[in-house]
Amino acid sequence: MEKLSDLERLAREKVESELAFLGLLIMENRLKKETKPVLKELSEAHIRTVMITGDNLQTAITVAKNSEMIPVGSQVIIVEANEPGDLLPASVTWQLVGTQEPSPGKKETYIDIGNSSAPGGKGYHFAMSGKSYQVLFQHFYSMLPKILVNGTIFARMSPGQKSSLVEEFQKLNYCVGMCGDGANDCGALKMAHAGISLSEQEASVASPFTSKTANIECVPHLIREGRAALVSSFGVFKYLTMYGIIQFIGTSLLYWQLQLFGNYQYLMQDVAITLMVSLTMSINHAYPKLAPYRPAGQLLSPQLLLSVFLNSCFTCIVQVCAFLSVKQQPWYCEVYQYSECFLTKQSNFSTNMSLEQNWTGNSTLVPASVLSYESTTLWPIITFNCISAAFVFSKGKPFRKPIYTNYLFSLLLTSAAVLTIFILFSDFQDIYQGMEFIPTITSWRVSILVAAFVQFCVAFFVEDAILQNRELWLFIKKEFGFYSKSQYRILQRKLAEDATWPPTGRTDYADGGKNGFYINRAYESPEQIPRGKLGLGGQASEQHFWTRL
């Protein structure tokens, strides 16, 4: 047991030393045909990809270039960190690997990038090994976030380092997805926001998602489904909120005159329309192409709140106008208490008069607050508003398929609209008596339908052309200075303004451990460092540094 434990602690350099060269074995592990298109799709959707592997660093860099994870023309900077020695503190060296030029032969050239990585220059990517990551974590911790925002390749990573790296990305407010197929990926898969196992072996135990195919095609599929599910959930939430507001406005207007809707009127809206619609409006499939931006991730986002507020204003305006307009009609009568009032006002259209006489008898009407012109006018408007809200909040592209692909929902929504129009324009005694409506002239019914249609057009235009217009929101954020509060966004803006970043051709020496206290110098040995140019900004720090040397 002691010998086995000693073998496990042996360094790789020691194991591979004093060997006799017998031959060279060349192996090629080609990319799967699905890998490159998936990485391209993720790149076009502005989703960043990072490689965390146990392979050699140079192998990882080559694979990243061949898969175009590192785009053509980008620069690769190897970050090599070393543990503190007897005479030297911990150090980190920045070495430019080369630039992949867009030539047919894909030749690598080794150049001095100078200031080309500054704002306006070519993109750059950091690459490091697990050993360097561990040194950075222990001795250059304040520098680590700056490396992670542009770190693309992490090779020779142990299982613990993979989990630590995922956690550090999460600290920068990244939403991290991880896919792997081995037992050494279990920790990182469990730590990530969305872990995907590419096999049904050990990794599937720790991962919340398991792919049936052993390639990364599942990654964009999971992202599409997740976004569609989020948008659908918010759509149902907005619809149920709007449904309550719509009915509240109509009920409040009736209560103002001591009136209310009938039981069957409520039942028609609650069961035949709202219940069926809310159960089916969320089964839209995901849009087949990834959008280059994310949907709103919070219920209290400006778009969602503004959508509910504006739709509430639209329905309030329509209902109030209809409520006040019906009172100005020449055939309008207050809540029926006596049949004489009813007979007088209904003399202009005899068919409706005979209908009401069959309801109430020959003498007087029983006092009731259900039968009224107000409720007869407001009910179809409220019903149409609910149908309009369900349609408007079921927007398809860019995160879901079009609404007509949700066949059951489209059928129910169309049926609800047709049924409402039928009830509005029908003159059947049983329907009016059961729904507790009062017959009105045809022109007024047409006016109700036109008002509901105008409200739908305005709501749809505002939702589609304004609230879902990403370019408009980006312009507003830029003009008013609203920026993302994510840590990685803040760090990216700061680094874009730093002309000295990224560092190349220099070595930095640490002091102070994990507090991130380090010295930036472009020298390779401490003998070449002038005492007056340590860059620490304080005499005490300079003395402490030279004491350690």
Number of C-alpha atoms within 10 A of each C-alpha: 5 6 7 8 9 9 10 8 8 10 9 8 7 8 10 8 8 7 7 6 6 6 6 6 5 5 6 5 6 8 11 11 10 11 14 17 14 19 21 16 16 20 16 13 16 14 16 15 17 16 17 24 21 17 13 13 20 16 11 22 23 12 18 18 16 16 19 16 22 23 20 17 15 18 24 23 23 24 22 20 25 19 17 15 9 7 8 16 22 21 25 23 23 20 19 22 19 19 23 19 16 12 10 6 7 13 11 13 11 11 11 14 18 13 16 15 20 19 14 9 12 15 17 23 21 22 29 24 24 24 19 24 26 19 21 27 21 19 29 27 19 16 15 17 19 17 17 19 20 17 22 24 26 27 25 20 24 17 18 14 20 25 20 18 23 23 18 16 18 17 14 17 14 18 12 17 19 22 26 24 22 15 15 18 26 24 20 26 30 20 21 22 17 19 26 26 31 22 18 15 12 15 27 24 15 19 25 15 18 22 19 11 12 15 19 21 15 20 19 19 16 17 17 22 17 14 22 25 19 17 23 24 15 20 23 20 16 19 26 18 13 22 22 11 18 24 20 13 19 23 17 13 20 20 13 9 12 12 19 20 23 18 12 12 18 15 13 16 22 15 11 15 21 21 13 16 25 17 11 17 24 21 18 24 19 25 19 15 16 21 19 13 12 14 13 15 11 11 13 10 10 11 17 19 12 14 19 18 13 14 25 19 13 17 26 18 14 19 25 14 12 18 19 12 13 18 14 10 10 9 17 17 18 14 19 19 14 14 18 13 15 21 15 12 15 20 13 13 13 11 12 17 17 13 18 21 16 11 13 13 10 10 10 15 17 11 11 13 19 21 21 21 21 28 25 24 23 25 23 22 26 22 25 24 27 26 23 23 24 25 20 22 23 24 21 21 15 21 27 25 19 16 19 12 14 18 13 16 24 17 13 17 22 13 14 22 18 12 12 22 16 11 15 23 15 13 15 11 16 11 13 19 16 12 21 19 24 17 24 19 12 12 9 13 18 14 13 20 19 13 17 21 16 13 20 23 13 12 24 20 13 17 22 13 12 15 17 18 12 12 10 13 14 12 12 12 13 11 9 8 9 11 12 10 9 12 16 20 16 13 14 14 11 11 17 15 11 12 13 13 14 22 21 20 16 14 22 21 23 25 21 16 17 16 14 18 17 24 17 17 19 16 15 15 10 15 9 9 13 9 12 9 12 16 13 15 9 9 11 9 16 16 12 12 19 10 8 11 12
